[in-house]
Amino acid sequence: MAGILPFNMFHAHNASGDIAIQGSSNFSTTGLGYTYSNAFHMNTLLTDTSATNDFLATFNEVWKNDAIVSDIKKRSLSQD
């Protein structure tokens, strides 16, 4: 199922407003630029309310689609 989205998607909700990040980085200290890395990542930060709402709607559409997303927690935890 890889390749459904051509980039990583992150959405954060807080009291000062929502943000959305899309791009090539992983959700890690290296991917978000807090830890040094030779890797190059490009991201876009969205702060506009309409844009972040649309972004979250797209994320939820993918997340709730059982045809492309599955819960792997039990399978992952049972591996030695």
C-alpha positions as CSV (number, residue, x, y, z in Angstrom):
1,M,0.0,0.0,0.0
2,A,3.0,2.3,-0.1
3,G,2.6,5.3,-2.4
4,I,-0.9,6.2,-1.5
5,L,0.4,9.7,-0.6
6,P,3.6,11.0,-2.1
7,F,4.6,12.8,1.1
8,N,4.4,12.6,4.9
9,M,1.5,14.5,6.5
10,F,1.4,16.0,10.0
11,H,-1.3,18.0,11.7
12,A,-1.2,19.6,15.1
13,H,-4.1,21.2,17.0
14,N,-3.4,23.6,19.9
15,A,-5.0,26.6,21.5
16,S,-3.1,29.1,19.3
17,G,-4.3,27.5,16.1
18,D,-3.8,24.4,13.9
19,I,-0.7,23.7,11.8
20,A,-0.1,21.2,9.0
21,I,3.2,20.1,7.7
22,Q,3.6,18.2,4.4
23,G,6.8,17.1,2.9
24,S,9.6,14.5,2.7
25,S,10.7,14.4,6.4
26,N,9.8,11.8,8.9
27,F,8.3,12.8,12.3
28,S,11.6,12.6,14.1
29,T,14.1,15.0,15.5
30,T,16.2,14.5,12.4
31,G,13.3,14.8,10.0
32,L,12.1,18.0,11.6
33,G,15.5,19.6,11.8
34,Y,16.2,19.4,15.6
35,T,19.1,16.9,15.2
36,Y,21.9,17.3,12.7
37,S,21.7,15.1,9.6
38,N,23.3,15.1,6.1
39,A,19.9,14.3,4.7
40,F,17.9,16.9,2.8
41,H,14.2,17.2,3.6
42,M,11.8,19.7,2.2
43,N,8.5,20.5,4.0
44,T,5.7,23.0,3.7
45,L,4.1,24.5,6.8
46,L,0.5,25.5,6.6
47,T,-1.1,27.8,9.2
48,D,-4.2,29.1,7.3
49,T,-7.4,27.7,9.0
50,S,-9.0,26.7,5.7
51,A,-5.8,25.0,4.5
52,T,-5.2,23.1,7.7
53,N,-8.9,22.0,7.8
54,D,-8.6,20.7,4.2
55,F,-5.4,19.0,5.1
56,L,-6.9,17.3,8.1
57,A,-9.9,16.2,6.0
58,T,-7.6,14.5,3.5
59,F,-5.7,12.8,6.3
60,N,-8.9,11.5,7.9
61,E,-10.2,10.3,4.5
62,V,-7.1,8.1,4.2
63,W,-6.9,7.1,7.9
64,K,-10.5,5.9,7.9
65,N,-10.2,3.9,4.7
66,D,-10.0,0.2,5.7
67,A,-9.0,-0.7,2.1
68,I,-5.6,1.1,2.4
69,V,-5.0,1.3,6.2
70,S,-4.8,-1.5,8.7
71,D,-4.0,-1.8,12.4
72,I,-0.7,-3.6,12.8
73,K,-0.3,-3.2,16.6
74,K,-1.0,-6.8,17.6
75,R,1.1,-8.2,14.7
76,S,4.0,-5.9,15.6
77,L,3.9,-6.6,19.3
78,S,3.9,-10.4,18.7
79,Q,7.1,-10.4,16.8
80,D,10.2,-11.5,18.6
